[in-house]
Amino acid sequence: MNKPRETDLYGPVKSFLEDQGYVVKAEVGAADVVALRGAEPPVVVELKLAFSLALFHQCIERLKISDDVYLAVAHKPGKAFHRAVRSNTALARRLGLGLMTVRLSDGLVSVHCDPGPYAPRKNTKRQDHLLREFARRQGDPNDGGQTRAGLVTAYRQDALKLAVYLYEVVASKGADVARETQVARATVMMRDNHYGWFEKVDKGIYGLTPEGAEAVRIAGRVLGAP
């Protein structure tokens, strides 16, 4: 079987556009494909075998010619390509570009999005979560750009408050821990034991595990405590 070439995409894309009433020509100026239908603005398509940043750069450059610009990429089987299509479709929408894939085995052209102005829909739940996390976070304990590993969240800060209290006072009732630390969800957090720091020693009473004690000691060293 011959190795696919970018030119293999042209026939299916040309037929797809011609079926919609366009007159199609290849390699007009800097564009891979140009399609005209009556007095409408030209449709420009850039052909590539795979997604790349260079492809998006090319398509953005073509927006100087027309508002109707598509990137066309060879379809590949598998979940990885499906994920790539989904993420690159989102990117194309944000850039005002269209995206189509071409299945070279039978010439099927699938349009995943059309060019047009991007009007994002805000996710109010995610926004609320972001604002709550911002408000609850004490100080600015992380470095911008760091990986998720070791990230200090408001939840972790609250859990550390509980651990410090139990380290100093030993096993206590959940209600007492909540009152003294001012962490309202103390009992739930100790029961869920997300970090492995807490253990239930009796009904409604929680103590600190060795892992929890070590977390407190590490935090003390980081903060310069004796």
C-alpha positions in Angstrom: 0.0 0.0 0.0 1.4 3.4 -1.0 2.1 5.9 1.7 -0.7 8.6 1.9 0.1 12.0 0.5 -1.6 15.4 1.0 -2.7 15.3 -2.6 -4.8 12.2 -1.8 -7.1 14.5 0.2 -7.8 16.8 -2.7 -10.1 14.5 -4.7 -12.6 13.8 -1.9 -12.6 17.5 -0.8 -13.2 18.6 -4.4 -16.1 16.2 -4.9 -17.6 17.2 -1.5 -17.6 20.9 -2.4 -18.7 20.3 -6.0 -21.7 18.4 -4.7 -22.7 21.6 -2.9 -22.5 23.7 -6.1 -19.0 25.0 -5.8 -16.5 25.3 -8.6 -13.2 24.0 -7.2 -9.6 24.6 -8.1 -6.3 23.5 -6.5 -3.2 25.5 -5.7 -4.6 29.0 -6.4 -2.1 31.5 -5.0 -0.9 30.2 -1.6 -4.1 28.2 -0.9 -4.3 24.4 -1.4 -8.0 24.6 -2.4 -10.3 27.4 -3.4 -14.0 27.0 -4.0 -16.4 29.5 -5.5 -20.2 29.5 -5.7 -21.8 32.4 -7.4 -21.1 35.7 -5.8 -20.3 34.2 -2.4 -16.9 34.8 -0.8 -14.4 32.1 -1.6 -14.0 29.0 0.5 -10.4 28.2 1.2 -9.2 24.7 2.4 -5.7 23.8 3.6 -4.9 20.1 3.3 -2.6 18.1 5.7 -2.2 14.5 6.7 -2.1 15.4 10.4 -2.9 18.2 12.8 0.0 20.6 13.5 0.5 24.1 14.8 1.8 25.0 11.3 -1.5 24.0 9.8 -3.4 26.4 12.1 -0.9 29.1 11.3 -1.5 28.6 7.6 -5.3 28.7 8.1 -5.1 31.9 10.2 -3.0 33.5 7.4 -5.8 32.5 4.9 -8.3 34.5 7.0 -6.7 37.5 5.3 -8.3 36.3 2.1 -11.6 34.9 3.2 -13.7 34.4 6.4 -14.5 30.9 5.2 -11.3 28.8 5.8 -11.2 25.1 6.6 -8.4 22.8 7.6 -8.8 19.3 6.2 -6.9 16.4 7.9 -6.7 12.7 7.0 -8.9 10.6 9.2 -7.2 7.9 11.3 -8.7 5.1 13.2 -8.5 4.9 17.0 -9.3 6.8 20.2 -6.2 9.0 20.1 -7.3 10.5 16.8 -10.9 10.9 18.0 -9.6 12.9 21.0 -7.4 14.9 18.7 -10.4 15.8 16.5 -12.4 16.9 19.5 -9.7 19.1 21.0 -8.7 20.6 17.6 -12.4 21.2 16.7 -12.6 23.3 19.9 -9.5 25.2 18.9 -10.7 25.7 15.3 -14.0 27.2 16.7 -12.1 29.6 18.9 -10.1 30.8 15.9 -13.1 31.1 13.6 -12.0 28.3 11.4 -13.8 25.2 10.0 -12.5 21.7 10.3 -13.1 18.6 8.2 -11.6 15.1 8.1 -11.2 12.9 5.1 -11.3 9.1 5.3 -8.9 8.1 2.5 -10.2 4.5 2.4 -13.5 5.6 0.8 -13.2 9.4 0.4 -15.8 10.2 3.2 -15.5 13.9 4.2 -16.9 14.8 7.6 -17.3 18.4 8.7 -16.8 18.9 12.4 -17.3 22.6 12.5 -17.9 25.5 10.1 -16.1 28.9 10.1 -17.7 31.6 12.1 -17.3 34.0 15.0 -16.7 32.3 18.3 -19.3 32.9 21.0 -18.2 30.9 24.0 -20.8 29.7 26.5 -19.6 30.2 30.0 -19.8 27.3 32.4 -21.2 29.0 35.5 -20.6 26.0 37.7 -16.9 25.9 36.8 -16.7 29.7 37.3 -18.3 29.4 40.7 -15.9 26.6 41.7 -13.0 28.7 40.6 -14.1 31.7 42.6 -14.8 29.6 45.7 -11.3 28.0 45.5 -9.8 31.5 45.1 -11.6 32.8 48.1 -10.8 29.8 50.3 -7.1 29.6 49.3 -4.9 31.2 52.0 -2.1 33.2 50.5 -0.4 32.1 47.3 1.4 28.8 48.1 2.0 27.6 44.5 4.2 28.6 41.6 2.4 29.4 38.4 3.0 26.7 35.8 3.8 23.9 38.3 2.5 20.4 37.8 -0.6 19.1 39.6 1.6 17.0 41.9 2.1 18.6 45.2 -0.3 21.5 44.4 -1.6 23.2 47.5 -5.4 23.6 47.3 -7.8 25.1 49.7 -8.9 21.6 50.6 -5.3 20.6 51.4 -4.9 23.7 53.5 -8.0 22.8 55.5 -6.9 19.2 55.9 -3.6 20.4 57.2 -5.4 22.5 59.8 -7.2 19.4 61.0 -3.9 17.4 61.1 -2.1 20.1 63.1 -4.9 20.3 65.6 -4.9 16.5 66.1 -1.1 16.5 66.3 -1.3 18.9 69.2 -4.5 17.7 70.9 -4.6 14.0 69.9 -7.8 12.2 69.0 -10.9 14.3 69.2 -14.6 14.4 68.3 -15.3 15.7 64.8 -17.5 18.5 66.1 -14.7 19.7 68.4 -12.2 19.7 65.6 -14.6 21.6 63.4 -15.2 24.2 66.1 -11.5 24.8 67.0 -10.1 24.8 63.5 -13.2 26.6 61.9 -13.3 24.0 59.2 -17.0 23.3 59.0 -16.5 20.1 57.0 -13.9 18.6 59.4 -15.8 15.4 60.2 -16.6 14.7 56.5 -13.0 15.4 55.5 -11.5 13.1 58.2 -14.0 10.4 57.3 -13.2 10.6 53.6 -9.5 10.6 54.5 -8.4 11.8 51.0 -4.7 12.0 52.0 -4.5 9.1 54.4 -3.8 11.4 57.3 -6.8 10.5 59.6 -8.2 7.4 61.2 -11.4 6.7 63.1 -10.6 5.6 66.7 -14.1 5.5 68.0 -17.6 6.6 67.1 -17.3 10.2 65.9 -13.7 10.4 67.2 -10.7 10.8 64.8 -7.0 10.6 65.3 -3.9 11.2 63.2 -2.1 8.5 61.2 1.7 8.3 61.0 1.4 9.8 57.5 -0.6 12.7 58.9 2.0 13.3 61.6 4.7 13.4 59.0 2.7 15.8 56.9 2.5 18.1 59.9 6.2 17.9 60.6 7.0 18.6 56.9 4.7 21.6 56.9 6.4 22.9 60.1 9.9 22.6 58.5 8.6 24.4 55.4 7.2 27.2 57.5 10.3 27.4 59.6 8.6 26.2 62.8 10.8 24.7 65.5 
